[in-house]
Amino acid sequence: MTDAPTTLTCLLRGARQRCPACGDGKIFISYLKRAECCPVCKESFDGLDADDGPAWLTIGIVAHIVIPLLIFLEMHAALLWWQEGMIVMAATIISALALLPVSKGIFIAALWLMKKGRI
C-alpha cells in the first residue's frame, strides 16, 4: 500500500469491523473477540484494548434512540404500560447488541491510529 489511509477512512473501516490498515481483514474473530492480527495484511492488533470506551459510546447512542421512542409512546398513550415496556426493552437490547461491535471497531481503529502516531 503506497498511501496511508486517512483518519476518516480508518475510522470508517473500524465501524465496518475491518482492519484499519488495509480495510480487507476482519478485526474480530467472533462477536467482540479481537483478532491478534489482520488475516490479510498481518497488521498487529496487539495492545489495542478498547476497554470500556465502546460500552460508553454504545450507551450514549442507545439512549438517543430509546428515550425519544419512549417519549413518543407516552405521548400517544395507545398501549398499555407493559406493552410499552416490552417495546422499549426490545429496542434497547437490539440496538445495544447491534451497535456494540461497531463502537468497538471504531475504538480499535482510533487506538491503531494513535499507536501509529496519526492522531
C-alpha positions as CSV (number, residue, x, y, z in Angstrom):
1,M,0.0,0.0,0.0
2,T,1.7,3.2,-1.1
3,D,-0.6,5.8,0.5
4,A,-1.5,5.7,4.2
5,P,-5.3,5.8,4.7
6,T,-6.8,9.0,6.1
7,T,-8.1,9.2,9.7
8,L,-11.7,9.1,8.5
9,T,-11.0,6.1,6.2
10,C,-9.5,4.2,9.2
11,L,-12.4,5.0,11.5
12,L,-15.0,4.0,8.8
13,R,-13.1,0.8,8.3
14,G,-13.3,0.2,12.1
15,A,-17.0,0.9,12.1
16,R,-17.3,-1.8,9.4
17,Q,-15.2,-4.0,11.7
18,R,-12.4,-4.2,9.2
19,C,-8.7,-3.8,9.5
20,P,-7.9,0.0,9.8
21,A,-4.7,-0.6,7.8
22,C,-5.9,-2.5,4.7
23,G,-9.7,-2.5,5.0
24,D,-10.0,-6.1,4.0
25,G,-9.3,-8.3,7.0
26,K,-11.7,-8.6,9.9
27,I,-10.9,-7.1,13.3
28,F,-12.9,-9.6,15.3
29,I,-12.7,-13.4,15.3
30,S,-16.1,-13.6,17.0
31,Y,-18.8,-11.2,18.2
32,L,-16.4,-9.0,20.2
33,K,-13.2,-11.0,20.4
34,R,-10.4,-9.0,18.8
35,A,-8.1,-10.9,16.4
36,E,-4.3,-10.8,17.2
37,C,-3.5,-9.6,13.7
38,C,-5.2,-8.9,10.4
39,P,-5.6,-12.1,8.4
40,V,-4.9,-10.2,5.1
41,C,-2.1,-7.7,5.8
42,K,-0.8,-9.2,9.1
43,E,-1.0,-5.8,10.9
44,S,-0.8,-6.5,14.6
45,F,-3.7,-5.5,16.8
46,D,-1.7,-6.3,19.9
47,G,-2.2,-3.8,22.7
48,L,-5.3,-2.3,21.1
49,D,-7.7,-2.9,24.0
50,A,-10.7,-0.7,23.8
51,D,-11.7,-1.4,27.5
52,D,-14.9,0.5,28.5
53,G,-14.9,3.1,25.7
54,P,-17.2,1.1,23.3
55,A,-19.7,0.4,26.1
56,W,-19.8,4.1,27.0
57,L,-20.3,5.1,23.3
58,T,-23.0,2.5,22.8
59,I,-24.9,3.5,25.9
60,G,-24.9,7.2,24.7
61,I,-26.2,6.3,21.2
62,V,-28.8,3.8,22.5
63,A,-30.1,6.4,24.9
64,H,-30.7,8.8,22.0
65,I,-32.7,6.1,20.3
66,V,-34.7,4.8,23.2
67,I,-35.6,8.0,25.0
68,P,-37.4,9.6,22.0
69,L,-39.1,6.3,21.4
70,L,-40.3,6.2,25.0
71,I,-41.5,9.9,24.8
72,F,-43.4,9.1,21.6
73,L,-45.1,6.1,23.1
74,E,-46.0,8.0,26.2
75,M,-47.4,11.0,24.2
76,H,-49.7,8.8,22.2
77,A,-50.8,6.6,25.1
78,A,-52.2,3.9,22.8
79,L,-50.5,1.0,24.5
80,L,-50.6,-0.5,28.0
81,W,-47.6,0.1,30.2
82,W,-46.3,-3.4,29.9
83,Q,-46.6,-3.2,26.1
84,E,-44.6,0.0,26.0
85,G,-42.1,-1.6,28.4
86,M,-41.7,-4.6,26.1
87,I,-41.1,-2.3,23.0
88,V,-38.6,-0.1,24.8
89,M,-36.8,-3.1,26.3
90,A,-36.6,-4.9,22.9
91,A,-35.4,-1.6,21.2
92,T,-32.7,-1.2,23.9
93,I,-31.4,-4.7,23.7
94,I,-31.4,-5.0,19.9
95,S,-29.8,-1.5,19.3
96,A,-27.2,-2.2,22.0
97,L,-26.2,-5.6,20.6
98,A,-26.1,-4.1,17.1
99,L,-24.0,-1.1,18.0
100,L,-21.5,-2.6,20.4
101,P,-19.3,-4.2,17.7
102,V,-19.4,-1.1,15.6
103,S,-18.4,1.1,18.6
104,K,-15.6,-1.3,19.5
105,G,-14.4,-1.3,15.9
106,I,-14.2,2.5,15.9
107,F,-12.3,2.5,19.2
108,I,-9.8,-0.1,17.9
109,A,-9.3,1.9,14.7
110,A,-8.7,5.1,16.8
111,L,-6.3,3.3,19.1
112,W,-4.5,1.9,16.0
113,L,-4.2,5.5,14.6
114,M,-2.8,6.7,17.9
115,K,-0.3,3.8,18.0
116,K,0.9,4.9,14.6
117,G,1.1,8.5,15.7
118,R,-1.5,9.7,13.3
119,I,-3.9,11.2,15.9
